[in-house]
Amino acid sequence: MITMKDIIKEGHPTLRLTAEELPIPVSPEVKQLGKDMLTFLINSQDPELAEKYQLRAGVGLAAPQVNQSIRMIAVHIPGIEEGIDEPILSTVMINPKIVSHSVQNACLAEGEGCLSVDRDVPGYVPRHSRVTVTYYDLEGNKHKKRLKNYPAIVVQHEIDHINGIMFYDHINEESPYYLEEGMDVIS
């Protein structure tokens, strides 16, 4: 089981590497790691399990964050509306690629956080408001998914990790809350 002690922190060299593409189908070990990463996210969003295992809540986790420099991410975005148990997106993506994106950008009103960053980093993180992503699942099936707003932002954050990019690399240093023209602020 992955816990917070398995997640490496900013400054660790693995977080700045461009991760290796994985051969499809993936090995049993990689498949298990993907399942463990998704389980971590699900557990981190369960208040009882999060408290029991001292987990910080997360919606995305990239393999480099558990010191594996491979192109694999897990995403678990819970349903927003009360009483809806179905997650908006819950999957492991192997070799994810953004194949198209919107011209319009968006950012989160609260900024972004990261399980590998133990500090608040204020500022807007501009991202594409819509992306189309191709990836393989753990069984080796190819998918093409269109995402917008919050799910698009989460997936871009995780894809950045497999490219050695941290979210705060996108924040305008001179003016952290600078809003480019037409940028959508998602609350």
Contacts in CASP RR format, 6 or more apart in sequence:
PFRMAT RR
TARGET T0000
AUTHOR 0000-0000-0000
METHOD contacts of the structure
MODEL  1
MITMKDIIKEGHPTLRLTAEELPIPVSPEVKQLGKDMLTFLINSQDPELA
EKYQLRAGVGLAAPQVNQSIRMIAVHIPGIEEGIDEPILSTVMINPKIVS
HSVQNACLAEGEGCLSVDRDVPGYVPRHSRVTVTYYDLEGNKHKKRLKNY
PAIVVQHEIDHINGIMFYDHINEESPYYLEEGMDVIS
1 36 0 8 1.000
1 39 0 8 1.000
1 40 0 8 1.000
1 43 0 8 1.000
1 53 0 8 1.000
2 36 0 8 1.000
2 37 0 8 1.000
2 39 0 8 1.000
2 40 0 8 1.000
2 61 0 8 1.000
2 66 0 8 1.000
3 40 0 8 1.000
3 53 0 8 1.000
3 54 0 8 1.000
3 55 0 8 1.000
4 53 0 8 1.000
4 54 0 8 1.000
4 55 0 8 1.000
4 56 0 8 1.000
4 115 0 8 1.000
6 66 0 8 1.000
6 67 0 8 1.000
7 61 0 8 1.000
7 65 0 8 1.000
7 66 0 8 1.000
7 115 0 8 1.000
7 116 0 8 1.000
8 14 0 8 1.000
8 15 0 8 1.000
8 64 0 8 1.000
8 65 0 8 1.000
8 66 0 8 1.000
8 67 0 8 1.000
8 116 0 8 1.000
9 116 0 8 1.000
9 117 0 8 1.000
9 118 0 8 1.000
10 114 0 8 1.000
10 116 0 8 1.000
10 117 0 8 1.000
10 118 0 8 1.000
10 166 0 8 1.000
12 67 0 8 1.000
12 116 0 8 1.000
14 64 0 8 1.000
14 67 0 8 1.000
14 68 0 8 1.000
14 69 0 8 1.000
15 64 0 8 1.000
15 65 0 8 1.000
15 116 0 8 1.000
15 161 0 8 1.000
15 164 0 8 1.000
15 166 0 8 1.000
16 164 0 8 1.000
17 64 0 8 1.000
17 69 0 8 1.000
17 164 0 8 1.000
18 162 0 8 1.000
18 163 0 8 1.000
18 164 0 8 1.000
19 62 0 8 1.000
19 63 0 8 1.000
19 64 0 8 1.000
19 69 0 8 1.000
19 70 0 8 1.000
19 71 0 8 1.000
19 72 0 8 1.000
19 161 0 8 1.000
19 162 0 8 1.000
19 163 0 8 1.000
19 164 0 8 1.000
20 69 0 8 1.000
20 70 0 8 1.000
20 71 0 8 1.000
21 71 0 8 1.000
21 95 0 8 1.000
22 30 0 8 1.000
22 70 0 8 1.000
22 71 0 8 1.000
22 72 0 8 1.000
22 94 0 8 1.000
22 95 0 8 1.000
24 94 0 8 1.000
24 95 0 8 1.000
24 136 0 8 1.000
24 140 0 8 1.000
25 139 0 8 1.000
25 140 0 8 1.000
26 72 0 8 1.000
26 94 0 8 1.000
26 136 0 8 1.000
26 138 0 8 1.000
26 140 0 8 1.000
30 70 0 8 1.000
30 72 0 8 1.000
30 94 0 8 1.000
31 138 0 8 1.000
33 63 0 8 1.000
33 66 0 8 1.000
33 68 0 8 1.000
33 72 0 8 1.000
34 63 0 8 1.000
34 72 0 8 1.000
34 74 0 8 1.000
34 92 0 8 1.000
34 138 0 8 1.000
35 92 0 8 1.000
35 138 0 8 1.000
37 61 0 8 1.000
37 63 0 8 1.000
37 66 0 8 1.000
37 72 0 8 1.000
37 73 0 8 1.000
37 74 0 8 1.000
37 92 0 8 1.000
38 74 0 8 1.000
38 76 0 8 1.000
38 90 0 8 1.000
38 91 0 8 1.000
38 92 0 8 1.000
40 55 0 8 1.000
40 61 0 8 1.000
40 74 0 8 1.000
41 58 0 8 1.000
41 59 0 8 1.000
41 60 0 8 1.000
41 61 0 8 1.000
41 74 0 8 1.000
41 75 0 8 1.000
41 76 0 8 1.000
42 76 0 8 1.000
42 90 0 8 1.000
43 49 0 8 1.000
43 50 0 8 1.000
43 53 0 8 1.000
43 55 0 8 1.000
44 50 0 8 1.000
44 55 0 8 1.000
44 56 0 8 1.000
44 57 0 8 1.000
44 58 0 8 1.000
45 57 0 8 1.000
45 58 0 8 1.000
45 59 0 8 1.000
45 76 0 8 1.000
45 78 0 8 1.000
49 55 0 8 1.000
50 56 0 8 1.000
50 57 0 8 1.000
56 115 0 8 1.000
58 76 0 8 1.000
58 115 0 8 1.000
59 75 0 8 1.000
59 76 0 8 1.000
59 77 0 8 1.000
59 78 0 8 1.000
59 154 0 8 1.000
60 73 0 8 1.000
60 74 0 8 1.000
60 75 0 8 1.000
60 76 0 8 1.000
60 115 0 8 1.000
60 154 0 8 1.000
60 157 0 8 1.000
60 158 0 8 1.000
61 73 0 8 1.000
61 74 0 8 1.000
61 115 0 8 1.000
61 158 0 8 1.000
62 72 0 8 1.000
62 73 0 8 1.000
62 74 0 8 1.000
62 158 0 8 1.000
62 159 0 8 1.000
62 161 0 8 1.000
62 162 0 8 1.000
63 69 0 8 1.000
63 70 0 8 1.000
63 71 0 8 1.000
63 72 0 8 1.000
63 73 0 8 1.000
63 162 0 8 1.000
64 70 0 8 1.000
64 161 0 8 1.000
64 162 0 8 1.000
64 164 0 8 1.000
65 115 0 8 1.000
65 116 0 8 1.000
65 161 0 8 1.000
70 162 0 8 1.000
71 94 0 8 1.000
71 95 0 8 1.000
71 96 0 8 1.000
71 162 0 8 1.000
72 92 0 8 1.000
72 93 0 8 1.000
72 94 0 8 1.000
72 95 0 8 1.000
72 162 0 8 1.000
73 92 0 8 1.000
73 93 0 8 1.000
73 96 0 8 1.000
73 155 0 8 1.000
73 158 0 8 1.000
73 159 0 8 1.000
73 161 0 8 1.000
73 162 0 8 1.000
74 91 0 8 1.000
74 92 0 8 1.000
74 93 0 8 1.000
74 158 0 8 1.000
75 89 0 8 1.000
75 90 0 8 1.000
75 91 0 8 1.000
75 93 0 8 1.000
75 151 0 8 1.000
75 154 0 8 1.000
75 155 0 8 1.000
75 158 0 8 1.000
76 87 0 8 1.000
76 89 0 8 1.000
76 90 0 8 1.000
77 87 0 8 1.000
77 88 0 8 1.000
77 89 0 8 1.000
77 90 0 8 1.000
77 150 0 8 1.000
77 151 0 8 1.000
77 154 0 8 1.000
78 87 0 8 1.000
78 88 0 8 1.000
79 85 0 8 1.000
79 86 0 8 1.000
79 87 0 8 1.000
79 88 0 8 1.000
80 88 0 8 1.000
88 150 0 8 1.000
88 151 0 8 1.000
89 147 0 8 1.000
89 151 0 8 1.000
89 154 0 8 1.000
89 155 0 8 1.000
91 137 0 8 1.000
92 137 0 8 1.000
92 138 0 8 1.000
93 133 0 8 1.000
93 135 0 8 1.000
93 136 0 8 1.000
93 137 0 8 1.000
93 143 0 8 1.000
93 155 0 8 1.000
93 158 0 8 1.000
94 135 0 8 1.000
94 136 0 8 1.000
94 137 0 8 1.000
94 138 0 8 1.000
94 140 0 8 1.000
95 135 0 8 1.000
95 136 0 8 1.000
96 133 0 8 1.000
96 134 0 8 1.000
96 135 0 8 1.000
96 155 0 8 1.000
96 158 0 8 1.000
96 159 0 8 1.000
96 162 0 8 1.000
97 133 0 8 1.000
97 134 0 8 1.000
97 135 0 8 1.000
97 159 0 8 1.000
98 128 0 8 1.000
98 131 0 8 1.000
98 132 0 8 1.000
98 133 0 8 1.000
98 156 0 8 1.000
98 159 0 8 1.000
99 132 0 8 1.000
99 133 0 8 1.000
99 134 0 8 1.000
99 144 0 8 1.000
100 131 0 8 1.000
100 132 0 8 1.000
101 128 0 8 1.000
101 130 0 8 1.000
101 131 0 8 1.000
101 132 0 8 1.000
102 128 0 8 1.000
102 129 0 8 1.000
102 130 0 8 1.000
102 131 0 8 1.000
102 148 0 8 1.000
104 128 0 8 1.000
104 129 0 8 1.000
104 130 0 8 1.000
104 182 0 8 1.000
104 183 0 8 1.000
104 184 0 8 1.000
105 126 0 8 1.000
105 127 0 8 1.000
105 128 0 8 1.000
105 129 0 8 1.000
105 180 0 8 1.000
105 182 0 8 1.000
105 183 0 8 1.000
105 184 0 8 1.000
106 126 0 8 1.000
106 127 0 8 1.000
106 128 0 8 1.000
106 129 0 8 1.000
106 149 0 8 1.000
106 152 0 8 1.000
106 153 0 8 1.000
106 183 0 8 1.000
106 184 0 8 1.000
106 185 0 8 1.000
106 186 0 8 1.000
107 124 0 8 1.000
107 125 0 8 1.000
107 126 0 8 1.000
107 127 0 8 1.000
107 153 0 8 1.000
107 179 0 8 1.000
107 183 0 8 1.000
107 184 0 8 1.000
107 185 0 8 1.000
107 186 0 8 1.000
108 124 0 8 1.000
108 125 0 8 1.000
108 150 0 8 1.000
108 153 0 8 1.000
108 185 0 8 1.000
108 186 0 8 1.000
108 187 0 8 1.000
109 185 0 8 1.000
109 186 0 8 1.000
109 187 0 8 1.000
110 187 0 8 1.000
111 122 0 8 1.000
111 123 0 8 1.000
111 124 0 8 1.000
111 125 0 8 1.000
112 121 0 8 1.000
112 125 0 8 1.000
112 153 0 8 1.000
112 157 0 8 1.000
112 167 0 8 1.000
113 120 0 8 1.000
113 121 0 8 1.000
113 167 0 8 1.000
114 157 0 8 1.000
114 166 0 8 1.000
114 167 0 8 1.000
116 166 0 8 1.000
117 166 0 8 1.000
117 167 0 8 1.000
117 168 0 8 1.000
121 167 0 8 1.000
121 168 0 8 1.000
121 171 0 8 1.000
122 176 0 8 1.000
122 177 0 8 1.000
123 171 0 8 1.000
123 172 0 8 1.000
123 176 0 8 1.000
123 177 0 8 1.000
124 171 0 8 1.000
124 172 0 8 1.000
124 176 0 8 1.000
124 177 0 8 1.000
124 178 0 8 1.000
124 179 0 8 1.000
124 183 0 8 1.000
124 185 0 8 1.000
125 153 0 8 1.000
125 157 0 8 1.000
125 167 0 8 1.000
125 168 0 8 1.000
125 170 0 8 1.000
125 171 0 8 1.000
126 170 0 8 1.000
126 180 0 8 1.000
126 183 0 8 1.000
127 152 0 8 1.000
127 153 0 8 1.000
127 156 0 8 1.000
127 157 0 8 1.000
127 170 0 8 1.000
128 152 0 8 1.000
128 156 0 8 1.000
129 148 0 8 1.000
129 149 0 8 1.000
129 152 0 8 1.000
129 184 0 8 1.000
130 146 0 8 1.000
130 147 0 8 1.000
130 148 0 8 1.000
130 149 0 8 1.000
130 152 0 8 1.000
131 146 0 8 1.000
131 147 0 8 1.000
131 148 0 8 1.000
131 152 0 8 1.000
131 155 0 8 1.000
131 156 0 8 1.000
132 144 0 8 1.000
132 145 0 8 1.000
132 146 0 8 1.000
132 147 0 8 1.000
133 144 0 8 1.000
133 145 0 8 1.000
133 147 0 8 1.000
133 155 0 8 1.000
133 159 0 8 1.000
134 142 0 8 1.000
134 143 0 8 1.000
134 144 0 8 1.000
134 145 0 8 1.000
135 142 0 8 1.000
135 143 0 8 1.000
135 145 0 8 1.000
136 142 0 8 1.000
136 143 0 8 1.000
137 143 0 8 1.000
147 155 0 8 1.000
149 184 0 8 1.000
149 186 0 8 1.000
150 186 0 8 1.000
153 186 0 8 1.000
157 167 0 8 1.000
160 166 0 8 1.000
160 167 0 8 1.000
160 169 0 8 1.000
172 178 0 8 1.000
179 185 0 8 1.000
END
